Amino acid sequence: MILFGESSLRHCLENYVNHFHAERNHQGKSNVILFPAPEDRIGEMAGDIQTRERLGGLLKFFYRDAA
């Protein structure tokens, strides 16, 4: 990744922090996302799997669409 000044560095860090706090599985928390799906949706396999990418695909988050 090549950064061109402070604004691109801030953009990169903001994306990383958002990914870290909202999307990344936390190894120290038994590999469980801190804000999981509601209890009635756990184990549901009806929706398509989608992906959200940040920083040009360096950070990826997979989730299931609502059915």
PDB file of N, CA, C, O and CB in Angstrom:
ATOM      1  N   MET A   1       0.849  -1.156   0.000  1.00  0.00           N
ATOM      2  CA  MET A   1       0.000   0.000   0.000  1.00  0.00           C
ATOM      3  C   MET A   1       0.904   1.230   0.000  1.00  0.00           C
ATOM      4  O   MET A   1       1.836   1.336   0.796  1.00  0.00           O
ATOM      5  CB  MET A   1      -0.971  -0.008   1.217  1.00  0.00           C
ATOM      6  N   ILE A   2       0.610   2.138  -0.895  1.00  0.00           N
ATOM      7  CA  ILE A   2       1.381   3.379  -0.995  1.00  0.00           C
ATOM      8  C   ILE A   2       0.492   4.523  -0.524  1.00  0.00           C
ATOM      9  O   ILE A   2      -0.614   4.707  -1.033  1.00  0.00           O
ATOM     10  CB  ILE A   2       1.893   3.625  -2.464  1.00  0.00           C
ATOM     11  N   LEU A   3       0.968   5.274   0.431  1.00  0.00           N
ATOM     12  CA  LEU A   3       0.206   6.394   0.979  1.00  0.00           C
ATOM     13  C   LEU A   3       0.812   7.701   0.483  1.00  0.00           C
ATOM     14  O   LEU A   3       2.031   7.877   0.482  1.00  0.00           O
ATOM     15  CB  LEU A   3       0.188   6.351   2.535  1.00  0.00           C
ATOM     16  N   PHE A   4      -0.056   8.610   0.064  1.00  0.00           N
ATOM     17  CA  PHE A   4       0.379   9.906  -0.454  1.00  0.00           C
ATOM     18  C   PHE A   4      -0.054  11.022   0.488  1.00  0.00           C
ATOM     19  O   PHE A   4      -0.947  11.801   0.157  1.00  0.00           O
ATOM     20  CB  PHE A   4      -0.188  10.146  -1.867  1.00  0.00           C
ATOM     21  N   GLY A   5       0.554  11.101   1.624  1.00  0.00           N
ATOM     22  CA  GLY A   5       0.268  12.186   2.544  1.00  0.00           C
ATOM     23  C   GLY A   5      -0.629  11.785   3.700  1.00  0.00           C
ATOM     24  O   GLY A   5      -1.048  10.635   3.832  1.00  0.00           O
ATOM     25  N   GLU A   6      -0.906  12.774   4.527  1.00  0.00           N
ATOM     26  CA  GLU A   6      -1.653  12.546   5.757  1.00  0.00           C
ATOM     27  C   GLU A   6      -3.092  12.124   5.503  1.00  0.00           C
ATOM     28  O   GLU A   6      -3.614  11.272   6.222  1.00  0.00           O
ATOM     29  CB  GLU A   6      -1.637  13.786   6.601  1.00  0.00           C
ATOM     30  N   SER A   7      -3.745  12.698   4.498  1.00  0.00           N
ATOM     31  CA  SER A   7      -5.155  12.368   4.266  1.00  0.00           C
ATOM     32  C   SER A   7      -5.331  10.907   3.852  1.00  0.00           C
ATOM     33  O   SER A   7      -6.289  10.265   4.281  1.00  0.00           O
ATOM     34  CB  SER A   7      -5.743  13.288   3.192  1.00  0.00           C
ATOM     35  N   SER A   8      -4.435  10.371   3.034  1.00  0.00           N
ATOM     36  CA  SER A   8      -4.561   8.962   2.654  1.00  0.00           C
ATOM     37  C   SER A   8      -4.228   8.049   3.839  1.00  0.00           C
ATOM     38  O   SER A   8      -4.812   6.973   3.969  1.00  0.00           O
ATOM     39  CB  SER A   8      -3.639   8.642   1.458  1.00  0.00           C
ATOM     40  N   LEU A   9      -3.307   8.463   4.695  1.00  0.00           N
ATOM     41  CA  LEU A   9      -3.011   7.700   5.903  1.00  0.00           C
ATOM     42  C   LEU A   9      -4.222   7.685   6.828  1.00  0.00           C
ATOM     43  O   LEU A   9      -4.578   6.636   7.365  1.00  0.00           O
ATOM     44  CB  LEU A   9      -1.789   8.285   6.629  1.00  0.00           C
ATOM     45  N   ARG A  10      -4.853   8.833   7.016  1.00  0.00           N
ATOM     46  CA  ARG A  10      -6.047   8.904   7.872  1.00  0.00           C
ATOM     47  C   ARG A  10      -7.180   8.044   7.315  1.00  0.00           C
ATOM     48  O   ARG A  10      -7.880   7.368   8.070  1.00  0.00           O
ATOM     49  CB  ARG A  10      -6.518  10.362   8.015  1.00  0.00           C
ATOM     50  N   HIS A  11      -7.361   8.070   5.992  1.00  0.00           N
ATOM     51  CA  HIS A  11      -8.397   7.255   5.354  1.00  0.00           C
ATOM     52  C   HIS A  11      -8.124   5.770   5.599  1.00  0.00           C
ATOM     53  O   HIS A  11      -9.041   5.015   5.923  1.00  0.00           O
ATOM     54  CB  HIS A  11      -8.463   7.549   3.832  1.00  0.00           C
ATOM     55  N   CYS A  12      -6.890   5.361   5.448  1.00  0.00           N
ATOM     56  CA  CYS A  12      -6.492   3.976   5.671  1.00  0.00           C
ATOM     57  C   CYS A  12      -6.741   3.566   7.124  1.00  0.00           C
ATOM     58  O   CYS A  12      -7.312   2.506   7.382  1.00  0.00           O
ATOM     59  CB  CYS A  12      -5.011   3.782   5.309  1.00  0.00           C
ATOM     60  N   LEU A  13      -6.320   4.391   8.057  1.00  0.00           N
ATOM     61  CA  LEU A  13      -6.500   4.079   9.478  1.00  0.00           C
ATOM     62  C   LEU A  13      -7.971   4.046   9.867  1.00  0.00           C
ATOM     63  O   LEU A  13      -8.377   3.194  10.658  1.00  0.00           O
ATOM     64  CB  LEU A  13      -5.765   5.097  10.338  1.00  0.00           C
ATOM     65  N   GLU A  14      -8.770   4.947   9.331  1.00  0.00           N
ATOM     66  CA  GLU A  14     -10.207   4.970   9.629  1.00  0.00           C
ATOM     67  C   GLU A  14     -10.871   3.677   9.151  1.00  0.00           C
ATOM     68  O   GLU A  14     -11.684   3.095   9.868  1.00  0.00           O
ATOM     69  CB  GLU A  14     -10.883   6.197   8.966  1.00  0.00           C
ATOM     70  N   ASN A  15     -10.529   3.231   7.950  1.00  0.00           N
ATOM     71  CA  ASN A  15     -11.081   1.980   7.439  1.00  0.00           C
ATOM     72  C   ASN A  15     -10.644   0.795   8.283  1.00  0.00           C
ATOM     73  O   ASN A  15     -11.447  -0.095   8.564  1.00  0.00           O
ATOM     74  CB  ASN A  15     -10.663   1.768   5.992  1.00  0.00           C
ATOM     75  N   TYR A  16      -9.388   0.773   8.687  1.00  0.00           N
ATOM     76  CA  TYR A  16      -8.890  -0.329   9.501  1.00  0.00           C
ATOM     77  C   TYR A  16      -9.583  -0.361  10.863  1.00  0.00           C
ATOM     78  O   TYR A  16      -9.984  -1.427  11.331  1.00  0.00           O
ATOM     79  CB  TYR A  16      -7.372  -0.213   9.683  1.00  0.00           C
ATOM     80  N   VAL A  17      -9.723   0.788  11.492  1.00  0.00           N
ATOM     81  CA  VAL A  17     -10.371   0.848  12.808  1.00  0.00           C
ATOM     82  C   VAL A  17     -11.827   0.403  12.705  1.00  0.00           C
ATOM     83  O   VAL A  17     -12.305  -0.342  13.561  1.00  0.00           O
ATOM     84  CB  VAL A  17     -10.289   2.278  13.392  1.00  0.00           C
ATOM     85  N   ASN A  18     -12.537   0.848  11.670  1.00  0.00           N
ATOM     86  CA  ASN A  18     -13.925   0.415  11.484  1.00  0.00           C
ATOM     87  C   ASN A  18     -14.004  -1.096  11.297  1.00  0.00           C
ATOM     88  O   ASN A  18     -14.877  -1.744  11.875  1.00  0.00           O
ATOM     89  CB  ASN A  18     -14.554   1.129  10.275  1.00  0.00           C
ATOM     90  N   HIS A  19     -13.118  -1.656  10.512  1.00  0.00           N
ATOM     91  CA  HIS A  19     -13.082  -3.105  10.300  1.00  0.00           C
ATOM     92  C   HIS A  19     -12.747  -3.828  11.607  1.00  0.00           C
ATOM     93  O   HIS A  19     -13.383  -4.826  11.946  1.00  0.00           O
ATOM     94  CB  HIS A  19     -12.051  -3.468   9.206  1.00  0.00           C
ATOM     95  N   PHE A  20     -11.763  -3.331  12.328  1.00  0.00           N
ATOM     96  CA  PHE A  20     -11.310  -3.969  13.565  1.00  0.00           C
ATOM     97  C   PHE A  20     -12.419  -4.021  14.605  1.00  0.00           C
ATOM     98  O   PHE A  20     -12.603  -5.044  15.264  1.00  0.00           O
ATOM     99  CB  PHE A  20     -10.103  -3.229  14.132  1.00  0.00           C
ATOM    100  N   HIS A  21     -13.163  -2.924  14.759  1.00  0.00           N
ATOM    101  CA  HIS A  21     -14.165  -2.846  15.820  1.00  0.00           C
ATOM    102  C   HIS A  21     -15.513  -3.441  15.441  1.00  0.00           C
ATOM    103  O   HIS A  21     -16.254  -3.863  16.329  1.00  0.00           O
ATOM    104  CB  HIS A  21     -14.357  -1.426  16.218  1.00  0.00           C
ATOM    105  N   ALA A  22     -15.858  -3.491  14.164  1.00  0.00           N
ATOM    106  CA  ALA A  22     -17.207  -3.922  13.805  1.00  0.00           C
ATOM    107  C   ALA A  22     -17.269  -5.237  13.036  1.00  0.00           C
ATOM    108  O   ALA A  22     -18.297  -5.912  13.082  1.00  0.00           O
ATOM    109  CB  ALA A  22     -17.858  -2.864  12.999  1.00  0.00           C
ATOM    110  N   GLU A  23     -16.221  -5.622  12.339  1.00  0.00           N
ATOM    111  CA  GLU A  23     -16.334  -6.757  11.429  1.00  0.00           C
ATOM    112  C   GLU A  23     -15.383  -7.906  11.733  1.00  0.00           C
ATOM    113  O   GLU A  23     -15.726  -9.061  11.480  1.00  0.00           O
ATOM    114  CB  GLU A  23     -16.102  -6.295  10.043  1.00  0.00           C
ATOM    115  N   ARG A  24     -14.246  -7.637  12.248  1.00  0.00           N
ATOM    116  CA  ARG A  24     -13.216  -8.665  12.432  1.00  0.00           C
ATOM    117  C   ARG A  24     -13.594  -9.620  13.559  1.00  0.00           C
ATOM    118  O   ARG A  24     -14.097  -9.189  14.597  1.00  0.00           O
ATOM    119  CB  ARG A  24     -11.855  -8.015  12.727  1.00  0.00           C
ATOM    120  N   ASN A  25     -13.354 -10.914  13.360  1.00  0.00           N
ATOM    121  CA  ASN A  25     -13.495 -11.862  14.463  1.00  0.00           C
ATOM    122  C   ASN A  25     -12.388 -11.596  15.471  1.00  0.00           C
ATOM    123  O   ASN A  25     -11.224 -11.451  15.097  1.00  0.00           O
ATOM    124  CB  ASN A  25     -13.446 -13.339  13.955  1.00  0.00           C
ATOM    125  N   HIS A  26     -12.739 -11.534  16.722  1.00  0.00           N
ATOM    126  CA  HIS A  26     -11.771 -11.206  17.767  1.00  0.00           C
ATOM    127  C   HIS A  26     -11.231 -12.486  18.391  1.00  0.00           C
ATOM    128  O   HIS A  26     -11.965 -13.229  19.043  1.00  0.00           O
ATOM    129  CB  HIS A  26     -12.413 -10.306  18.848  1.00  0.00           C
ATOM    130  N   GLN A  27      -9.950 -12.734  18.187  1.00  0.00           N
ATOM    131  CA  GLN A  27      -9.331 -13.953  18.683  1.00  0.00           C
ATOM    132  C   GLN A  27      -9.431 -14.067  20.203  1.00  0.00           C
ATOM    133  O   GLN A  27      -9.591 -15.170  20.727  1.00  0.00           O
ATOM    134  CB  GLN A  27      -7.878 -14.006  18.256  1.00  0.00           C
ATOM    135  N   GLY A  28      -9.340 -12.955  20.912  1.00  0.00           N
ATOM    136  CA  GLY A  28      -9.395 -12.975  22.364  1.00  0.00           C
ATOM    137  C   GLY A  28     -10.787 -13.182  22.922  1.00  0.00           C
ATOM    138  O   GLY A  28     -10.951 -13.369  24.128  1.00  0.00           O
ATOM    139  N   LYS A  29     -11.792 -13.152  22.062  1.00  0.00           N
ATOM    140  CA  LYS A  29     -13.181 -13.324  22.487  1.00  0.00           C
ATOM    141  C   LYS A  29     -13.740 -14.637  21.944  1.00  0.00           C
ATOM    142  O   LYS A  29     -14.881 -14.676  21.484  1.00  0.00           O
ATOM    143  CB  LYS A  29     -14.048 -12.135  22.015  1.00  0.00           C
ATOM    144  N   SER A  30     -12.973 -15.683  21.990  1.00  0.00           N
ATOM    145  CA  SER A  30     -13.363 -17.010  21.495  1.00  0.00           C
ATOM    146  C   SER A  30     -13.738 -16.990  20.030  1.00  0.00           C
ATOM    147  O   SER A  30     -14.611 -17.746  19.602  1.00  0.00           O
ATOM    148  CB  SER A  30     -14.521 -17.551  22.302  1.00  0.00           C
ATOM    149  N   ASN A  31     -13.088 -16.133  19.252  1.00  0.00           N
ATOM    150  CA  ASN A  31     -13.289 -16.027  17.808  1.00  0.00           C
ATOM    151  C   ASN A  31     -14.745 -15.722  17.448  1.00  0.00           C
ATOM    152  O   ASN A  31     -15.265 -16.222  16.450  1.00  0.00           O
ATOM    153  CB  ASN A  31     -12.851 -17.314  17.128  1.00  0.00           C
ATOM    154  N   VAL A  32     -15.396 -14.897  18.271  1.00  0.00           N
ATOM    155  CA  VAL A  32     -16.794 -14.538  18.066  1.00  0.00           C
ATOM    156  C   VAL A  32     -16.891 -13.040  17.838  1.00  0.00           C
ATOM    157  O   VAL A  32     -16.262 -12.259  18.551  1.00  0.00           O
ATOM    158  CB  VAL A  32     -17.668 -14.970  19.273  1.00  0.00           C
ATOM    159  N   ILE A  33     -17.686 -12.632  16.836  1.00  0.00           N
ATOM    160  CA  ILE A  33     -17.915 -11.210  16.588  1.00  0.00           C
ATOM    161  C   ILE A  33     -18.616 -10.605  17.796  1.00  0.00           C
ATOM    162  O   ILE A  33     -19.520 -11.223  18.358  1.00  0.00           O
ATOM    163  CB  ILE A  33     -18.754 -10.992  15.293  1.00  0.00           C
ATOM    164  N   LEU A  34     -18.215  -9.415  18.197  1.00  0.00           N
ATOM    165  CA  LEU A  34     -18.754  -8.790  19.406  1.00  0.00           C
ATOM    166  C   LEU A  34     -20.226  -8.431  19.279  1.00  0.00           C
ATOM    167  O   LEU A  34     -20.943  -8.428  20.280  1.00  0.00           O
ATOM    168  CB  LEU A  34     -17.965  -7.552  19.736  1.00  0.00           C
ATOM    169  N   PHE A  35     -20.692  -8.130  18.078  1.00  0.00           N
ATOM    170  CA  PHE A  35     -22.092  -7.772  17.870  1.00  0.00           C
ATOM    171  C   PHE A  35     -22.699  -8.770  16.891  1.00  0.00           C
ATOM    172  O   PHE A  35     -22.864  -8.452  15.714  1.00  0.00           O
ATOM    173  CB  PHE A  35     -22.233  -6.304  17.340  1.00  0.00           C
ATOM    174  N   PRO A  36     -23.037  -9.986  17.362  1.00  0.00           N
ATOM    175  CA  PRO A  36     -23.511 -11.035  16.459  1.00  0.00           C
ATOM    176  C   PRO A  36     -24.939 -10.779  15.972  1.00  0.00           C
ATOM    177  O   PRO A  36     -25.613  -9.848  16.411  1.00  0.00           O
ATOM    178  CB  PRO A  36     -23.441 -12.387  17.153  1.00  0.00           C
ATOM    179  N   ALA A  37     -25.366 -11.631  15.061  1.00  0.00           N
ATOM    180  CA  ALA A  37     -26.744 -11.574  14.565  1.00  0.00           C
ATOM    181  C   ALA A  37     -27.698 -11.888  15.712  1.00  0.00           C
ATOM    182  O   ALA A  37     -27.303 -12.525  16.687  1.00  0.00           O
ATOM    183  CB  ALA A  37     -26.958 -12.568  13.379  1.00  0.00           C
ATOM    184  N   PRO A  38     -28.949 -11.447  15.605  1.00  0.00           N
ATOM    185  CA  PRO A  38     -29.934 -11.781  16.640  1.00  0.00           C
ATOM    186  C   PRO A  38     -30.057 -13.298  16.812  1.00  0.00           C
ATOM    187  O   PRO A  38     -29.780 -14.057  15.883  1.00  0.00           O
ATOM    188  CB  PRO A  38     -31.307 -11.174  16.289  1.00  0.00           C
ATOM    189  N   GLU A  39     -30.473 -13.731  17.995  1.00  0.00           N
ATOM    190  CA  GLU A  39     -30.551 -15.157  18.326  1.00  0.00           C
ATOM    191  C   GLU A  39     -31.389 -15.948  17.326  1.00  0.00           C
ATOM    192  O   GLU A  39     -31.072 -17.101  17.034  1.00  0.00           O
ATOM    193  CB  GLU A  39     -31.127 -15.333  19.715  1.00  0.00           C
ATOM    194  N   ASP A  40     -32.453 -15.346  16.797  1.00  0.00           N
ATOM    195  CA  ASP A  40     -33.327 -16.075  15.878  1.00  0.00           C
ATOM    196  C   ASP A  40     -32.683 -16.298  14.509  1.00  0.00           C
ATOM    197  O   ASP A  40     -33.221 -17.056  13.702  1.00  0.00           O
ATOM    198  CB  ASP A  40     -34.635 -15.325  15.710  1.00  0.00           C
ATOM    199  N   ARG A  41     -31.555 -15.662  14.229  1.00  0.00           N
ATOM    200  CA  ARG A  41     -30.882 -15.821  12.933  1.00  0.00           C
ATOM    201  C   ARG A  41     -29.635 -16.692  13.023  1.00  0.00           C
ATOM    202  O   ARG A  41     -29.052 -17.026  11.992  1.00  0.00           O
ATOM    203  CB  ARG A  41     -30.509 -14.464  12.374  1.00  0.00           C
ATOM    204  N   ILE A  42     -29.215 -17.064  14.212  1.00  0.00           N
ATOM    205  CA  ILE A  42     -28.001 -17.869  14.354  1.00  0.00           C
ATOM    206  C   ILE A  42     -28.241 -19.252  13.748  1.00  0.00           C
ATOM    207  O   ILE A  42     -29.226 -19.915  14.073  1.00  0.00           O
ATOM    208  CB  ILE A  42     -27.581 -17.989  15.854  1.00  0.00           C
ATOM    209  N   GLY A  43     -27.347 -19.678  12.875  1.00  0.00           N
ATOM    210  CA  GLY A  43     -27.461 -20.975  12.231  1.00  0.00           C
ATOM    211  C   GLY A  43     -28.331 -20.974  10.992  1.00  0.00           C
ATOM    212  O   GLY A  43     -28.447 -22.000  10.322  1.00  0.00           O
ATOM    213  N   GLU A  44     -28.941 -19.849  10.675  1.00  0.00           N
ATOM    214  CA  GLU A  44     -29.808 -19.764   9.500  1.00  0.00           C
ATOM    215  C   GLU A  44     -28.952 -19.811   8.235  1.00  0.00           C
ATOM    216  O   GLU A  44     -27.926 -19.137   8.153  1.00  0.00           O
ATOM    217  CB  GLU A  44     -30.667 -18.465   9.535  1.00  0.00           C
ATOM    218  N   MET A  45     -29.367 -20.595   7.266  1.00  0.00           N
ATOM    219  CA  MET A  45     -28.591 -20.772   6.046  1.00  0.00           C
ATOM    220  C   MET A  45     -29.352 -20.305   4.812  1.00  0.00           C
ATOM    221  O   MET A  45     -29.045 -20.759   3.709  1.00  0.00           O
ATOM    222  CB  MET A  45     -28.197 -22.225   5.888  1.00  0.00           C
ATOM    223  N   ALA A  46     -30.332 -19.418   4.952  1.00  0.00           N
ATOM    224  CA  ALA A  46     -31.218 -19.073   3.840  1.00  0.00           C
ATOM    225  C   ALA A  46     -30.640 -18.020   2.899  1.00  0.00           C
ATOM    226  O   ALA A  46     -30.912 -18.080   1.700  1.00  0.00           O
ATOM    227  CB  ALA A  46     -32.526 -18.587   4.377  1.00  0.00           C
ATOM    228  N   GLY A  47     -29.870 -17.074   3.379  1.00  0.00           N
ATOM    229  CA  GLY A  47     -29.402 -15.977   2.536  1.00  0.00           C
ATOM    230  C   GLY A  47     -28.107 -16.292   1.808  1.00  0.00           C
ATOM    231  O   GLY A  47     -27.375 -17.209   2.182  1.00  0.00           O
ATOM    232  N   ASP A  48     -27.833 -15.518   0.761  1.00  0.00           N
ATOM    233  CA  ASP A  48     -26.574 -15.655   0.029  1.00  0.00           C
ATOM    234  C   ASP A  48     -25.431 -15.057   0.842  1.00  0.00           C
ATOM    235  O   ASP A  48     -25.628 -14.111   1.604  1.00  0.00           O
ATOM    236  CB  ASP A  48     -26.667 -14.972  -1.355  1.00  0.00           C
ATOM    237  N   ILE A  49     -24.249 -15.610   0.676  1.00  0.00           N
ATOM    238  CA  ILE A  49     -23.068 -15.079   1.354  1.00  0.00           C
ATOM    239  C   ILE A  49     -22.549 -13.897   0.554  1.00  0.00           C
ATOM    240  O   ILE A  49     -22.346 -13.995  -0.657  1.00  0.00           O
ATOM    241  CB  ILE A  49     -21.963 -16.173   1.519  1.00  0.00           C
ATOM    242  N   GLN A  50     -22.337 -12.792   1.227  1.00  0.00           N
ATOM    243  CA  GLN A  50     -21.838 -11.560   0.622  1.00  0.00           C
ATOM    244  C   GLN A  50     -20.496 -11.218   1.258  1.00  0.00           C
ATOM    245  O   GLN A  50     -20.145 -11.740   2.316  1.00  0.00           O
ATOM    246  CB  GLN A  50     -22.857 -10.388   0.799  1.00  0.00           C
ATOM    247  N   THR A  51     -19.765 -10.352   0.609  1.00  0.00           N
ATOM    248  CA  THR A  51     -18.492  -9.900   1.167  1.00  0.00           C
ATOM    249  C   THR A  51     -18.414  -8.381   1.111  1.00  0.00           C
ATOM    250  O   THR A  51     -18.918  -7.753   0.180  1.00  0.00           O
ATOM    251  CB  THR A  51     -17.302 -10.531   0.409  1.00  0.00           C
ATOM    252  N   ARG A  52     -17.791  -7.818   2.096  1.00  0.00           N
ATOM    253  CA  ARG A  52     -17.531  -6.377   2.137  1.00  0.00           C
ATOM    254  C   ARG A  52     -16.021  -6.213   2.179  1.00  0.00           C
ATOM    255  O   ARG A  52     -15.349  -6.808   3.021  1.00  0.00           O
ATOM    256  CB  ARG A  52     -18.231  -5.676   3.381  1.00  0.00           C
ATOM    257  N   GLU A  53     -15.496  -5.416   1.279  1.00  0.00           N
ATOM    258  CA  GLU A  53     -14.052  -5.207   1.207  1.00  0.00           C
ATOM    259  C   GLU A  53     -13.705  -3.786   1.612  1.00  0.00           C
ATOM    260  O   GLU A  53     -14.445  -2.842   1.337  1.00  0.00           O
ATOM    261  CB  GLU A  53     -13.528  -5.500  -0.207  1.00  0.00           C
ATOM    262  N   ARG A  54     -12.584  -3.659   2.260  1.00  0.00           N
ATOM    263  CA  ARG A  54     -12.038  -2.354   2.620  1.00  0.00           C
ATOM    264  C   ARG A  54     -10.595  -2.304   2.150  1.00  0.00           C
ATOM    265  O   ARG A  54      -9.935  -3.337   2.038  1.00  0.00           O
ATOM    266  CB  ARG A  54     -12.139  -2.093   4.161  1.00  0.00           C
ATOM    267  N   LEU A  55     -10.115  -1.126   1.879  1.00  0.00           N
ATOM    268  CA  LEU A  55      -8.726  -0.895   1.477  1.00  0.00           C
ATOM    269  C   LEU A  55      -8.346  -1.738   0.261  1.00  0.00           C
ATOM    270  O   LEU A  55      -7.313  -2.406   0.246  1.00  0.00           O
ATOM    271  CB  LEU A  55      -7.780  -1.203   2.640  1.00  0.00           C
ATOM    272  N   GLY A  56      -9.195  -1.690  -0.743  1.00  0.00           N
ATOM    273  CA  GLY A  56      -8.893  -2.373  -1.995  1.00  0.00           C
ATOM    274  C   GLY A  56      -8.833  -3.887  -1.891  1.00  0.00           C
ATOM    275  O   GLY A  56      -8.136  -4.531  -2.675  1.00  0.00           O
ATOM    276  N   GLY A  57      -9.545  -4.459  -0.944  1.00  0.00           N
ATOM    277  CA  GLY A  57      -9.577  -5.910  -0.791  1.00  0.00           C
ATOM    278  C   GLY A  57      -8.597  -6.456   0.229  1.00  0.00           C
ATOM    279  O   GLY A  57      -8.555  -7.668   0.442  1.00  0.00           O
ATOM    280  N   LEU A  58      -7.808  -5.605   0.867  1.00  0.00           N
ATOM    281  CA  LEU A  58      -6.877  -6.091   1.892  1.00  0.00           C
ATOM    282  C   LEU A  58      -7.617  -6.590   3.128  1.00  0.00           C
ATOM    283  O   LEU A  58      -7.177  -7.534   3.783  1.00  0.00           O
ATOM    284  CB  LEU A  58      -5.896  -4.985   2.287  1.00  0.00           C
ATOM    285  N   LEU A  59      -8.742  -5.952   3.442  1.00  0.00           N
ATOM    286  CA  LEU A  59      -9.572  -6.365   4.569  1.00  0.00           C
ATOM    287  C   LEU A  59     -10.897  -6.858   4.010  1.00  0.00           C
ATOM    288  O   LEU A  59     -11.556  -6.142   3.256  1.00  0.00           O
ATOM    289  CB  LEU A  59      -9.784  -5.193   5.591  1.00  0.00           C
ATOM    290  N   LYS A  60     -11.296  -8.070   4.370  1.00  0.00           N
ATOM    291  CA  LYS A  60     -12.549  -8.634   3.871  1.00  0.00           C
ATOM    292  C   LYS A  60     -13.402  -9.089   5.038  1.00  0.00           C
ATOM    293  O   LYS A  60     -12.895  -9.557   6.058  1.00  0.00           O
ATOM    294  CB  LYS A  60     -12.284  -9.808   2.905  1.00  0.00           C
ATOM    295  N   PHE A  61     -14.721  -8.941   4.866  1.00  0.00           N
ATOM    296  CA  PHE A  61     -15.685  -9.373   5.867  1.00  0.00           C
ATOM    297  C   PHE A  61     -16.794 -10.113   5.137  1.00  0.00           C
ATOM    298  O   PHE A  61     -17.389  -9.575   4.204  1.00  0.00           O
ATOM    299  CB  PHE A  61     -16.249  -8.160   6.692  1.00  0.00           C
ATOM    300  N   PHE A  62     -17.073 -11.329   5.547  1.00  0.00           N
ATOM    301  CA  PHE A  62     -18.110 -12.137   4.922  1.00  0.00           C
ATOM    302  C   PHE A  62     -19.332 -12.161   5.826  1.00  0.00           C
ATOM    303  O   PHE A  62     -19.209 -12.265   7.047  1.00  0.00           O
ATOM    304  CB  PHE A  62     -17.605 -13.574   4.638  1.00  0.00           C
ATOM    305  N   TYR A  63     -20.509 -12.064   5.223  1.00  0.00           N
ATOM    306  CA  TYR A  63     -21.757 -12.096   5.975  1.00  0.00           C
ATOM    307  C   TYR A  63     -22.835 -12.704   5.098  1.00  0.00           C
ATOM    308  O   TYR A  63     -22.674 -12.805   3.882  1.00  0.00           O
ATOM    309  CB  TYR A  63     -22.165 -10.676   6.455  1.00  0.00           C
ATOM    310  N   ARG A  64     -23.939 -13.110   5.721  1.00  0.00           N
ATOM    311  CA  ARG A  64     -25.043 -13.720   4.992  1.00  0.00           C
ATOM    312  C   ARG A  64     -26.173 -12.707   4.846  1.00  0.00           C
ATOM    313  O   ARG A  64     -26.578 -12.066   5.815  1.00  0.00           O
ATOM    314  CB  ARG A  64     -25.542 -15.000   5.710  1.00  0.00           C
ATOM    315  N   ASP A  65     -26.677 -12.571   3.610  1.00  0.00           N
ATOM    316  CA  ASP A  65     -27.813 -11.688   3.335  1.00  0.00           C
ATOM    317  C   ASP A  65     -29.056 -12.179   4.062  1.00  0.00           C
ATOM    318  O   ASP A  65     -29.188 -13.366   4.361  1.00  0.00           O
ATOM    319  CB  ASP A  65     -28.081 -11.600   1.821  1.00  0.00           C
ATOM    320  N   ALA A  66     -29.960 -11.256   4.340  1.00  0.00           N
ATOM    321  CA  ALA A  66     -31.248 -11.637   4.905  1.00  0.00           C
ATOM    322  C   ALA A  66     -32.031 -12.414   3.853  1.00  0.00           C
ATOM    323  O   ALA A  66     -31.984 -12.093   2.666  1.00  0.00           O
ATOM    324  CB  ALA A  66     -32.045 -10.387   5.385  1.00  0.00           C
ATOM    325  N   ALA A  67     -32.739 -13.419   4.294  1.00  0.00           N
ATOM    326  CA  ALA A  67     -33.499 -14.258   3.346  1.00  0.00           C
ATOM    327  C   ALA A  67     -34.748 -13.567   2.873  1.00  0.00           C
ATOM    328  O   ALA A  67     -35.500 -14.128   2.076  1.00  0.00           O
ATOM    329  CB  ALA A  67     -33.867 -15.588   3.980  1.00  0.00           C
TER     330      ALA A  67
END
